[in-house]
Amino acid sequence: MPVAAQIGMMLGHHHDMTVAHLHEAVAAGAEVPLAGCVWLHGDDDLVVERVQPEKAAHTTRAAATVKVTTTSTMSAVERRRTRNGLKPMSPWYERGRWSCAPSGGSVSAMFEVRDTGSIRRLTISNPGRRNAVPTGQWGRLAELFGEFEASEQRVLVIAGADGDFCSGADLGSDFVPGAVIDGYAMVDRVSAAALALHRITKPTVAAVDGVAAGAGLNLALGCDLLVASDRARFSEIFVRRGLTLDFGGTWLLPRRIGLGRAMELALTGRVIDVGEAERLGLVTRVVPAAELDGAATTLAEELAAGAPLAQRFIKAGLGRSFDMSFEEALSYEQTAQALLLSSEDFFEGAAAFLQKRDPEFRGR
């Protein structure tokens, strides 16, 4: 895993640790506290340099002039933050542990699900936070994706409330993880939601208004089709926060717009308007903001009228297209088509064509 950049990760008393060792430690639930600066060189080795916590932590001018007090009940992370004049921890990150308590939204209010015929609409709502998703909510989002997959609804439309789509993960302005294992656990929740979306076999549509940034952008890119309003804005903002892409952005973005353009957007984190997003290929369709809901619904209705089995095979084939040779693609098509040629939906589609009527597919 070649890594060109120097990364300021933090580990404890683990010298000569490799990435494989780190994964084993995290999987075993081992403590990996904040204590030393780590560099990733051009291989898998993590080289640990022991330093004093005060030197490893971020220092502010206030820390040099203001005397602060620490207590024995504080976690090691909290003591370091206090000594260095940093703000208190977010209320949902306490004593070096993640809390499932949401920031800026309750579990019941965070996601609204509404079914209309064959279409399910999932609306993200976190008022005042541009619909950012708190740490404790990613698991619920994964569950909702699984529930849609198991439902009778044929199309999922994902939208945001109050004029924005989603600004990514709601980490709070003063968040600092206390151990690698804490960050690992948080991103594991994000990844679980991304994987649940990716595994949906039915069509998905993102209706993007306003901001789609970070994991919010990659959530939109994880959908099959992306309809945007004329005031939508997009950013892979991670690098401006000292982070790398998550929610599958490493895989999704280059497949949408090509490696070179993906590099430019990810390495700069710049914000692009909907016109540039459409030119790059991020967006399927652009409509006036007032028409976004209607356009997304119309598109969803078109998808819902399609043949479910055929759509499942189409999604699976195109999803694997970058990993298959041409011969493998032909083999996949042969197998999939042979199965579909024996389906009830194929006979219905053929009969509807001959009778000059709209088909009524049943997914059988």
ROKOL-999840 format. One record per residue (C-alpha): residue in one letter; residue number from 1; x, y, z. Coordinates in steps of 0.1 Angstrom, whole numbers, plus 5000, padded with zeros to 4 digits. Layout:
N
pt res A, n NUM, xx X, yy Y, zz Z
...
REM end
This chain:
364
pt res M, n 1, xx 5000, yy 5000, zz 5000
pt res P, n 2, xx 5023, yy 5028, zz 4988
pt res V, n 3, xx 5017, yy 5060, zz 5006
pt res A, n 4, xx 5035, yy 5091, zz 4995
pt res A, n 5, xx 5023, yy 5115, zz 5022
pt res Q, n 6, xx 5035, yy 5116, zz 5058
pt res I, n 7, xx 5005, yy 5110, zz 5081
pt res G, n 8, xx 5001, yy 5122, zz 5116
pt res M, n 9, xx 4985, yy 5092, zz 5131
pt res M, n 10, xx 4989, yy 5083, zz 5167
pt res L, n 11, xx 4998, yy 5050, zz 5184
pt res G, n 12, xx 5007, yy 5037, zz 5218
pt res H, n 13, xx 5035, yy 5014, zz 5229
pt res H, n 14, xx 5034, yy 4994, zz 5196
pt res H, n 15, xx 5069, yy 4996, zz 5179
pt res D, n 16, xx 5075, yy 4980, zz 5146
pt res M, n 17, xx 5038, yy 4977, zz 5139
pt res T, n 18, xx 5025, yy 4970, zz 5104
pt res V, n 19, xx 4992, yy 4978, zz 5089
pt res A, n 20, xx 4983, yy 4941, zz 5093
pt res H, n 21, xx 4991, yy 4943, zz 5130
pt res L, n 22, xx 4969, yy 4974, zz 5133
pt res H, n 23, xx 4940, yy 4957, zz 5117
pt res E, n 24, xx 4944, yy 4927, zz 5140
pt res A, n 25, xx 4946, yy 4949, zz 5170
pt res V, n 26, xx 4914, yy 4968, zz 5160
pt res A, n 27, xx 4896, yy 4936, zz 5152
pt res A, n 28, xx 4905, yy 4922, zz 5187
pt res G, n 29, xx 4893, yy 4954, zz 5203
pt res A, n 30, xx 4927, yy 4963, zz 5216
pt res E, n 31, xx 4934, yy 4998, zz 5230
pt res V, n 32, xx 4955, yy 5019, zz 5206
pt res P, n 33, xx 4959, yy 5052, zz 5225
pt res L, n 34, xx 4971, yy 5086, zz 5213
pt res A, n 35, xx 5008, yy 5087, zz 5222
pt res G, n 36, xx 5033, yy 5087, zz 5192
pt res C, n 37, xx 5037, yy 5102, zz 5158
pt res V, n 38, xx 5036, yy 5076, zz 5130
pt res W, n 39, xx 5049, yy 5078, zz 5094
pt res L, n 40, xx 5037, yy 5056, zz 5066
pt res H, n 41, xx 5066, yy 5051, zz 5041
pt res G, n 42, xx 5065, yy 5034, zz 5007
pt res D, n 43, xx 5055, yy 5000, zz 5022
pt res D, n 44, xx 5032, yy 4986, zz 5048
pt res D, n 45, xx 5054, yy 4994, zz 5078
pt res L, n 46, xx 5043, yy 5019, zz 5104
pt res V, n 47, xx 5074, yy 5035, zz 5119
pt res V, n 48, xx 5067, yy 5048, zz 5154
pt res E, n 49, xx 5087, yy 5077, zz 5170
pt res R, n 50, xx 5080, yy 5081, zz 5207
pt res V, n 51, xx 5073, yy 5117, zz 5216
pt res Q, n 52, xx 5059, yy 5135, zz 5246
pt res P, n 53, xx 5021, yy 5138, zz 5243
pt res E, n 54, xx 5024, yy 5176, zz 5247
pt res K, n 55, xx 5046, yy 5178, zz 5216
pt res A, n 56, xx 5023, yy 5155, zz 5197
pt res A, n 57, xx 4992, yy 5174, zz 5204
pt res H, n 58, xx 4982, yy 5206, zz 5186
pt res T, n 59, xx 4995, yy 5237, zz 5205
pt res T, n 60, xx 4978, yy 5270, zz 5204
pt res R, n 61, xx 4990, yy 5305, zz 5214
pt res A, n 62, xx 4965, yy 5304, zz 5243
pt res A, n 63, xx 4983, yy 5273, zz 5257
pt res A, n 64, xx 5015, yy 5293, zz 5262
pt res T, n 65, xx 4998, yy 5321, zz 5281
pt res V, n 66, xx 4969, yy 5306, zz 5300
pt res K, n 67, xx 4973, yy 5283, zz 5329
pt res V, n 68, xx 4948, yy 5255, zz 5329
pt res T, n 69, xx 4939, yy 5227, zz 5353
pt res T, n 70, xx 4936, yy 5190, zz 5347
pt res T, n 71, xx 4920, yy 5165, zz 5370
pt res S, n 72, xx 4926, yy 5128, zz 5377
pt res T, n 73, xx 4891, yy 5119, zz 5364
pt res M, n 74, xx 4900, yy 5132, zz 5329
pt res S, n 75, xx 4910, yy 5108, zz 5302
pt res A, n 76, xx 4945, yy 5111, zz 5288
pt res V, n 77, xx 4931, yy 5127, zz 5257
pt res E, n 78, xx 4911, yy 5153, zz 5277
pt res R, n 79, xx 4942, yy 5161, zz 5298
pt res R, n 80, xx 4963, yy 5167, zz 5267
pt res R, n 81, xx 4936, yy 5189, zz 5251
pt res T, n 82, xx 4932, yy 5209, zz 5283
pt res R, n 83, xx 4970, yy 5215, zz 5287
pt res N, n 84, xx 4972, yy 5227, zz 5252
pt res G, n 85, xx 4943, yy 5251, zz 5254
pt res L, n 86, xx 4919, yy 5233, zz 5231
pt res K, n 87, xx 4881, yy 5234, zz 5234
pt res P, n 88, xx 4862, yy 5208, zz 5254
pt res M, n 89, xx 4853, yy 5175, zz 5237
pt res S, n 90, xx 4821, yy 5173, zz 5217
pt res P, n 91, xx 4793, yy 5160, zz 5241
pt res W, n 92, xx 4791, yy 5128, zz 5220
pt res Y, n 93, xx 4828, yy 5121, zz 5223
pt res E, n 94, xx 4835, yy 5116, zz 5260
pt res R, n 95, xx 4865, yy 5101, zz 5278
pt res G, n 96, xx 4881, yy 5087, zz 5247
pt res R, n 97, xx 4850, yy 5068, zz 5235
pt res W, n 98, xx 4824, yy 5073, zz 5209
pt res S, n 99, xx 4788, yy 5079, zz 5220
pt res C, n 100, xx 4758, yy 5069, zz 5200
pt res A, n 101, xx 4741, yy 5100, zz 5211
pt res P, n 102, xx 4735, yy 5122, zz 5179
pt res S, n 103, xx 4747, yy 5157, zz 5174
pt res G, n 104, xx 4721, yy 5181, zz 5160
pt res G, n 105, xx 4693, yy 5155, zz 5155
pt res S, n 106, xx 4675, yy 5126, zz 5172
pt res V, n 107, xx 4673, yy 5091, zz 5159
pt res S, n 108, xx 4636, yy 5094, zz 5152
pt res A, n 109, xx 4639, yy 5128, zz 5134
pt res M, n 110, xx 4671, yy 5121, zz 5115
pt res F, n 111, xx 4656, yy 5101, zz 5086
pt res E, n 112, xx 4621, yy 5103, zz 5072
pt res V, n 113, xx 4609, yy 5073, zz 5052
pt res R, n 114, xx 4578, yy 5076, zz 5030
pt res D, n 115, xx 4564, yy 5051, zz 5005
pt res T, n 116, xx 4543, yy 5062, zz 4975
pt res G, n 117, xx 4533, yy 5032, zz 4954
pt res S, n 118, xx 4565, yy 5015, zz 4943
pt res I, n 119, xx 4587, yy 5043, zz 4953
pt res R, n 120, xx 4604, yy 5048, zz 4987
pt res R, n 121, xx 4617, yy 5083, zz 4996
pt res L, n 122, xx 4643, yy 5086, zz 5023
pt res T, n 123, xx 4649, yy 5122, zz 5035
pt res I, n 124, xx 4679, yy 5132, zz 5056
pt res S, n 125, xx 4672, yy 5159, zz 5082
pt res N, n 126, xx 4696, yy 5175, zz 5106
pt res P, n 127, xx 4684, yy 5211, zz 5109
pt res G, n 128, xx 4712, yy 5237, zz 5111
pt res R, n 129, xx 4739, yy 5212, zz 5101
pt res R, n 130, xx 4732, yy 5210, zz 5064
pt res N, n 131, xx 4719, yy 5175, zz 5071
pt res A, n 132, xx 4753, yy 5162, zz 5083
pt res V, n 133, xx 4750, yy 5126, zz 5097
pt res P, n 134, xx 4761, yy 5122, zz 5133
pt res T, n 135, xx 4783, yy 5093, zz 5143
pt res G, n 136, xx 4755, yy 5073, zz 5159
pt res Q, n 137, xx 4733, yy 5076, zz 5129
pt res W, n 138, xx 4753, yy 5058, zz 5102
pt res G, n 139, xx 4743, yy 5024, zz 5116
pt res R, n 140, xx 4706, yy 5034, zz 5113
pt res L, n 141, xx 4712, yy 5045, zz 5077
pt res A, n 142, xx 4727, yy 5011, zz 5069
pt res E, n 143, xx 4696, yy 4995, zz 5084
pt res L, n 144, xx 4673, yy 5016, zz 5063
pt res F, n 145, xx 4691, yy 5006, zz 5031
pt res G, n 146, xx 4687, yy 4970, zz 5041
pt res E, n 147, xx 4650, yy 4975, zz 5049
pt res F, n 148, xx 4645, yy 4990, zz 5014
pt res E, n 149, xx 4662, yy 4960, zz 4997
pt res A, n 150, xx 4639, yy 4936, zz 5016
pt res S, n 151, xx 4608, yy 4957, zz 5008
pt res E, n 152, xx 4583, yy 4955, zz 4980
pt res Q, n 153, xx 4592, yy 4990, zz 4968
pt res R, n 154, xx 4612, yy 4991, zz 4936
pt res V, n 155, xx 4630, yy 5024, zz 4936
pt res L, n 156, xx 4647, yy 5044, zz 4964
pt res V, n 157, xx 4650, yy 5082, zz 4962
pt res I, n 158, xx 4674, yy 5098, zz 4987
pt res A, n 159, xx 4670, yy 5136, zz 4994
pt res G, n 160, xx 4679, yy 5161, zz 5020
pt res A, n 161, xx 4657, yy 5185, zz 5039
pt res D, n 162, xx 4657, yy 5223, zz 5040
pt res G, n 163, xx 4675, yy 5230, zz 5008
pt res D, n 164, xx 4706, yy 5209, zz 5012
pt res F, n 165, xx 4714, yy 5172, zz 5005
pt res C, n 166, xx 4741, yy 5162, zz 5030
pt res S, n 167, xx 4773, yy 5179, zz 5042
pt res G, n 168, xx 4789, yy 5146, zz 5053
pt res A, n 169, xx 4797, yy 5133, zz 5088
pt res D, n 170, xx 4787, yy 5156, zz 5117
pt res L, n 171, xx 4819, yy 5153, zz 5137
pt res G, n 172, xx 4816, yy 5187, zz 5154
pt res S, n 173, xx 4841, yy 5215, zz 5152
pt res D, n 174, xx 4863, yy 5204, zz 5181
pt res F, n 175, xx 4865, yy 5167, zz 5174
pt res V, n 176, xx 4898, yy 5149, zz 5180
pt res P, n 177, xx 4899, yy 5111, zz 5183
pt res G, n 178, xx 4916, yy 5097, zz 5214
pt res A, n 179, xx 4929, yy 5065, zz 5198
pt res V, n 180, xx 4932, yy 5049, zz 5164
pt res I, n 181, xx 4906, yy 5023, zz 5174
pt res D, n 182, xx 4880, yy 5050, zz 5180
pt res G, n 183, xx 4885, yy 5065, zz 5145
pt res Y, n 184, xx 4885, yy 5030, zz 5131
pt res A, n 185, xx 4852, yy 5022, zz 5148
pt res M, n 186, xx 4836, yy 5054, zz 5135
pt res V, n 187, xx 4846, yy 5049, zz 5099
pt res D, n 188, xx 4835, yy 5013, zz 5102
pt res R, n 189, xx 4799, yy 5026, zz 5107
pt res V, n 190, xx 4803, yy 5049, zz 5077
pt res S, n 191, xx 4816, yy 5020, zz 5056
pt res A, n 192, xx 4788, yy 4998, zz 5066
pt res A, n 193, xx 4763, yy 5023, zz 5054
pt res A, n 194, xx 4782, yy 5027, zz 5021
pt res L, n 195, xx 4783, yy 4989, zz 5016
pt res A, n 196, xx 4746, yy 4986, zz 5024
pt res L, n 197, xx 4738, yy 5012, zz 4997
pt res H, n 198, xx 4762, yy 4995, zz 4972
pt res R, n 199, xx 4745, yy 4961, zz 4978
pt res I, n 200, xx 4710, yy 4974, zz 4969
pt res T, n 201, xx 4700, yy 4955, zz 4938
pt res K, n 202, xx 4671, yy 4979, zz 4929
pt res P, n 203, xx 4675, yy 5013, zz 4913
pt res T, n 204, xx 4685, yy 5042, zz 4936
pt res V, n 205, xx 4682, yy 5080, zz 4928
pt res A, n 206, xx 4699, yy 5109, zz 4946
pt res A, n 207, xx 4680, yy 5142, zz 4945
pt res V, n 208, xx 4706, yy 5168, zz 4953
pt res D, n 209, xx 4697, yy 5203, zz 4963
pt res G, n 210, xx 4722, yy 5227, zz 4979
pt res V, n 211, xx 4753, yy 5211, zz 4994
pt res A, n 212, xx 4766, yy 5176, zz 4989
pt res A, n 213, xx 4800, yy 5174, zz 5005
pt res G, n 214, xx 4824, yy 5148, zz 5018
pt res A, n 215, xx 4805, yy 5116, zz 5027
pt res G, n 216, xx 4774, yy 5134, zz 5016
pt res L, n 217, xx 4787, yy 5137, zz 4980
pt res N, n 218, xx 4798, yy 5100, zz 4981
pt res L, n 219, xx 4764, yy 5090, zz 4993
pt res A, n 220, xx 4750, yy 5107, zz 4962
pt res L, n 221, xx 4776, yy 5091, zz 4940
pt res G, n 222, xx 4767, yy 5057, zz 4955
pt res C, n 223, xx 4732, yy 5060, zz 4940
pt res D, n 224, xx 4726, yy 5048, zz 4904
pt res L, n 225, xx 4714, yy 5082, zz 4891
pt res L, n 226, xx 4719, yy 5117, zz 4904
pt res V, n 227, xx 4694, yy 5145, zz 4897
pt res A, n 228, xx 4706, yy 5179, zz 4909
pt res S, n 229, xx 4690, yy 5213, zz 4913
pt res D, n 230, xx 4706, yy 5243, zz 4896
pt res R, n 231, xx 4719, yy 5256, zz 4929
pt res A, n 232, xx 4736, yy 5223, zz 4939
pt res R, n 233, xx 4772, yy 5224, zz 4950
pt res F, n 234, xx 4797, yy 5196, zz 4954
pt res S, n 235, xx 4830, yy 5190, zz 4972
pt res E, n 236, xx 4852, yy 5161, zz 4982
pt res I, n 237, xx 4860, yy 5183, zz 5012
pt res F, n 238, xx 4881, yy 5157, zz 5031
pt res V, n 239, xx 4916, yy 5170, zz 5023
pt res R, n 240, xx 4906, yy 5204, zz 5038
pt res R, n 241, xx 4899, yy 5186, zz 5071
pt res G, n 242, xx 4932, yy 5166, zz 5070
pt res L, n 243, xx 4913, yy 5135, zz 5060
pt res T, n 244, xx 4911, yy 5110, zz 5031
pt res L, n 245, xx 4879, yy 5100, zz 5012
pt res D, n 246, xx 4854, yy 5077, zz 5029
pt res F, n 247, xx 4819, yy 5063, zz 5021
pt res G, n 248, xx 4834, yy 5046, zz 4991
pt res G, n 249, xx 4846, yy 5078, zz 4974
pt res T, n 250, xx 4880, yy 5062, zz 4966
pt res W, n 251, xx 4861, yy 5037, zz 4944
pt res L, n 252, xx 4831, yy 5058, zz 4933
pt res L, n 253, xx 4846, yy 5091, zz 4922
pt res P, n 254, xx 4871, yy 5078, zz 4895
pt res R, n 255, xx 4844, yy 5055, zz 4881
pt res R, n 256, xx 4822, yy 5085, zz 4876
pt res I, n 257, xx 4846, yy 5111, zz 4861
pt res G, n 258, xx 4880, yy 5093, zz 4855
pt res L, n 259, xx 4911, yy 5091, zz 4875
pt res G, n 260, xx 4927, yy 5124, zz 4865
pt res R, n 261, xx 4896, yy 5145, zz 4874
pt res A, n 262, xx 4890, yy 5125, zz 4905
pt res M, n 263, xx 4926, yy 5133, zz 4916
pt res E, n 264, xx 4921, yy 5170, zz 4911
pt res L, n 265, xx 4888, yy 5172, zz 4930
pt res A, n 266, xx 4900, yy 5150, zz 4959
pt res L, n 267, xx 4935, yy 5166, zz 4963
pt res T, n 268, xx 4921, yy 5201, zz 4963
pt res G, n 269, xx 4888, yy 5196, zz 4980
pt res R, n 270, xx 4875, yy 5225, zz 4960
pt res V, n 271, xx 4838, yy 5233, zz 4957
pt res I, n 272, xx 4823, yy 5230, zz 4922
pt res D, n 273, xx 4789, yy 5242, zz 4910
pt res V, n 274, xx 4763, yy 5221, zz 4893
pt res G, n 275, xx 4774, yy 5233, zz 4858
pt res E, n 276, xx 4809, yy 5219, zz 4862
pt res A, n 277, xx 4795, yy 5188, zz 4879
pt res E, n 278, xx 4774, yy 5181, zz 4849
pt res R, n 279, xx 4803, yy 5186, zz 4825
pt res L, n 280, xx 4824, yy 5163, zz 4845
pt res G, n 281, xx 4798, yy 5136, zz 4846
pt res L, n 282, xx 4790, yy 5137, zz 4883
pt res V, n 283, xx 4753, yy 5146, zz 4876
pt res T, n 284, xx 4728, yy 5127, zz 4855
pt res R, n 285, xx 4703, yy 5156, zz 4851
pt res V, n 286, xx 4700, yy 5193, zz 4862
pt res V, n 287, xx 4667, yy 5209, zz 4868
pt res P, n 288, xx 4655, yy 5242, zz 4885
pt res A, n 289, xx 4654, yy 5239, zz 4923
pt res A, n 290, xx 4616, yy 5242, zz 4923
pt res E, n 291, xx 4613, yy 5212, zz 4900
pt res L, n 292, xx 4638, yy 5189, zz 4917
pt res D, n 293, xx 4612, yy 5168, zz 4937
pt res G, n 294, xx 4590, yy 5164, zz 4906
pt res A, n 295, xx 4619, yy 5155, zz 4884
pt res A, n 296, xx 4632, yy 5129, zz 4908
pt res T, n 297, xx 4598, yy 5114, zz 4912
pt res T, n 298, xx 4592, yy 5112, zz 4875
pt res L, n 299, xx 4626, yy 5095, zz 4870
pt res A, n 300, xx 4617, yy 5071, zz 4899
pt res E, n 301, xx 4584, yy 5063, zz 4883
pt res E, n 302, xx 4601, yy 5054, zz 4850
pt res L, n 303, xx 4625, yy 5031, zz 4869
pt res A, n 304, xx 4597, yy 5015, zz 4888
pt res A, n 305, xx 4580, yy 5006, zz 4856
pt res G, n 306, xx 4610, yy 4987, zz 4844
pt res A, n 307, xx 4617, yy 4950, zz 4847
pt res P, n 308, xx 4631, yy 4943, zz 4882
pt res L, n 309, xx 4651, yy 4912, zz 4873
pt res A, n 310, xx 4666, yy 4929, zz 4843
pt res Q, n 311, xx 4675, yy 4960, zz 4864
pt res R, n 312, xx 4692, yy 4937, zz 4889
pt res F, n 313, xx 4714, yy 4921, zz 4863
pt res I, n 314, xx 4722, yy 4954, zz 4846
pt res K, n 315, xx 4733, yy 4969, zz 4879
pt res A, n 316, xx 4755, yy 4939, zz 4888
pt res G, n 317, xx 4771, yy 4938, zz 4853
pt res L, n 318, xx 4779, yy 4975, zz 4851
pt res G, n 319, xx 4791, yy 4975, zz 4887
pt res R, n 320, xx 4817, yy 4949, zz 4878
pt res S, n 321, xx 4825, yy 4963, zz 4843
pt res F, n 322, xx 4858, yy 4979, zz 4853
pt res D, n 323, xx 4870, yy 4946, zz 4868
pt res M, n 324, xx 4861, yy 4923, zz 4839
pt res S, n 325, xx 4879, yy 4916, zz 4807
pt res F, n 326, xx 4858, yy 4918, zz 4775
pt res E, n 327, xx 4856, yy 4880, zz 4774
pt res E, n 328, xx 4844, yy 4879, zz 4810
pt res A, n 329, xx 4818, yy 4905, zz 4803
pt res L, n 330, xx 4805, yy 4884, zz 4774
pt res S, n 331, xx 4803, yy 4854, zz 4797
pt res Y, n 332, xx 4784, yy 4873, zz 4823
pt res E, n 333, xx 4760, yy 4886, zz 4797
pt res Q, n 334, xx 4754, yy 4851, zz 4783
pt res T, n 335, xx 4746, yy 4837, zz 4817
pt res A, n 336, xx 4724, yy 4866, zz 4827
pt res Q, n 337, xx 4705, yy 4867, zz 4794
pt res A, n 338, xx 4699, yy 4830, zz 4795
pt res L, n 339, xx 4683, yy 4833, zz 4829
pt res L, n 340, xx 4662, yy 4863, zz 4818
pt res L, n 341, xx 4650, yy 4847, zz 4786
pt res S, n 342, xx 4632, yy 4821, zz 4808
pt res S, n 343, xx 4616, yy 4846, zz 4831
pt res E, n 344, xx 4580, yy 4856, zz 4833
pt res D, n 345, xx 4590, yy 4892, zz 4828
pt res F, n 346, xx 4605, yy 4885, zz 4794
pt res F, n 347, xx 4573, yy 4868, zz 4782
pt res E, n 348, xx 4553, yy 4898, zz 4796
pt res G, n 349, xx 4577, yy 4923, zz 4778
pt res A, n 350, xx 4574, yy 4904, zz 4745
pt res A, n 351, xx 4536, yy 4902, zz 4748
pt res A, n 352, xx 4533, yy 4939, zz 4756
pt res F, n 353, xx 4554, yy 4947, zz 4726
pt res L, n 354, xx 4533, yy 4927, zz 4702
pt res Q, n 355, xx 4500, yy 4940, zz 4718
pt res K, n 356, xx 4513, yy 4976, zz 4717
pt res R, n 357, xx 4507, yy 4982, zz 4754
pt res D, n 358, xx 4529, yy 4990, zz 4785
pt res P, n 359, xx 4543, yy 4959, zz 4802
pt res E, n 360, xx 4534, yy 4950, zz 4838
pt res F, n 361, xx 4565, yy 4934, zz 4852
pt res R, n 362, xx 4564, yy 4914, zz 4884
pt res G, n 363, xx 4600, yy 4905, zz 4890
pt res R, n 364, xx 4595, yy 4869, zz 4883
REM end
